[in-house]
């Protein structure tokens, strides 16, 4: 495999963060061992940056890359989708910009830190791993919870840490809450537990939805 061929394919597919599996899909005729050796060599020469095992960042001095941290989050640990504070911030449901990107996964709970920021992954059961979509965000496609699921995920993991929530402190936007599909909220909540269902009923009442 030639570097220019790989670089061209990565640019064409906007794979600014890519895995060894991505390379296999792009060049199915290449031997896996050869691809690994090529990538190792190109990392040493500065053409790629290794973020973790079998995950790389595309480096191109002639290309200004502004890679969103939520895109990196999808790539770092999969399957996963962006949710909780990060998604709620994107949707405007909370006013603050999330200090870290929190995602939901069916895998073990993990955390990563690199030059793009801090990434946290919360584990859920397979039945609750739903309610997410592929969205175009700052020029790249990301897997992210829809608004209702991001809210339910946030409430579920919050009430696991403490008995009750102060919705005034969370500073939820009531106008956006009123626009949500509360039938979807109810459906997603049932994937978790009664404590989550009860907390969301309290939230609905608080927002006068």
N, C-alpha and C positions, 0 to 999 in steps of 0.2 A: 504494500500500500504506500502510495506517495503522499507526502504531507500536503501538497497543494490540492490533491483530490479530496482529502479529508477536510481540509479547511474550507474548500468550496462547498462541500456537502453540508457542513455544520452551519455555514452562513445561510445557505439556501433554506434550511429547515429551522433556522433561528435556534439552534441548539447551543446556546452560550454556556450552559452547564450541561455536560453530557456524561453518560455512563458507558462502560465497556459494552453493555447490551445495546446501546444506541449505535455504537460503531459496528457491532455485529449485524444489526438490522440494515445499516447503510451499505455495508460491504459483506454480504453473506458468503461470498466465495473466498474471503480471506480466512486463513487459519487463526484460531483464537490465540495461540501462542505467539504468532507473528505480530498480531495486533497489540498484544500486551508488551512485547519487546519494543515495538515502534513507539508506543505511548511513553514507555519508560525513558527511551532515548530523547524524545521531544520534550518531556518534562525537564530533563537535565539541561537542555539547550534553551529553556525558557519559553518555548512555544505554547506549552500548556502548564497549568498549575493543578497539582493534585490536591483535592479538597478532603478526600478520604479514600479508602480502598475502592478502586474501580469507579471513582467519580472525579471528573476533571473540569477545569474552567478553561474556556477557549480564550487565548491571549492573541490579540492582533494589534500591532502598533498603529496600523492605518485605519482602525475601526474604533470609533468612540462607543464604548459599551456602558450603558447605565442599567445594570441588571437589578431588578427589584428584589428585595429580600424575600418576598412571598414566593417568587419564582424559585429562588434558591431552596426555600423550605420544602417545596414539592419534590425537588431533586435529591435533597439530602437523605430523606428517609421515606420510603414508599412501601405499601400504599399509604397515602396520607392526603388530607385536604386542609387548607387554612381555615381556621375557625376561631371561636371565642373572641378575645379582645381585638385581635388583629382584624378579623372579618367585621366585627361590630364597628370598629373605627373606620374601615373602608366604606361601610354603608351609612356612616354618619349617626349610628344609634348611640354612640358614646362620643364625647367631644375630644377626648385625648388620643394622641397618637400612641399606639402600643409600643412599650419599651422593648418587647421581644415578639417574635412571630410564634404564636402558639397554634399547633395543628392537632388534628385528631387522627389516630391510626388504630389498626387492629393489632399492631405489633407491641412489643414491650415499651413502656414509658422510657423516653430517652431525652437527653439534652445535648446540644452541640453549640460550640462557639467558634466563629471564624471571623474573617475580616468583614463579612457582611452583617454580622450581628449575632444575637443570641437566639437560638431556636429550641423550642420546647415542644415535645410530642406527648399527648395524653392518650392513654390506651382506653379503648371502649370495646364492648362485645360486638361481634359481627352484625348482629341484628340492628345495632344502632349506627353502624357505619353506612349511612345513607343521607340523603338530603343535600348533596353537594353537586356542583356543576362545573363545566369548563368555561371560564370567562376570560375575555381579552382584557388584560390589565397592563397599561404602560407599554403596549406593543408586543407583549408576550402572553401566551395562554397559561392560565393557572387553574388548578382544582381548588375550589373554595366553597364553603358551605353557603347555601342560600340564606337569606336574612333570618328566616324563621328558625332554621336549624342551628345557625350560629348562636342565636339567643338561647335556644334550648340547651345546647352544649355548654354555654357559659353558666347557665343556672344549675345544671346538673353537677358540674365540677365545683362550682362555688358552694353549693349546699353540702357537698361531701366534706368540705373543710370547716364549715361552721353551721350552726343550727338554723340561723335565720339571716336574712339579708336586709340591709337598709337601702331601699331603692333610691332614696334621695342622695345618698352618698355615691351610688353608682352613676348618677347623673344621666339616666336614660332619657332620650328625646321622646317625649310623650306623643308628639305629633307623628313621628315615624312609627311608634308602637301602635297607634290607632289605625295605621294603614296596613298593618300586617294581616296575613291570613291566619286568624286564630284557630281555625280548624286544622291547618297544617301544624301549628304550634302544638295543639293537643295531640295530634297523631304522632309527632316526633317524640313528645314527652313520654308517651306510653312505651317507647322502646327502652326507657330507662327505669324509673321506679316511682312509687307514690309520692315520695318526698319531692321529686322534681315536678310532678303534676301539681301538687299543692302549692309549691312556690310560684309556679307560673300563673295559677289562678289568683294568687295574691298580687302578682305583678299586673295582671290584667285589670284587677279591681283598682289598684293604685293609679294606673294610667287612665282609668275611666273609659276603657275600650268597649 
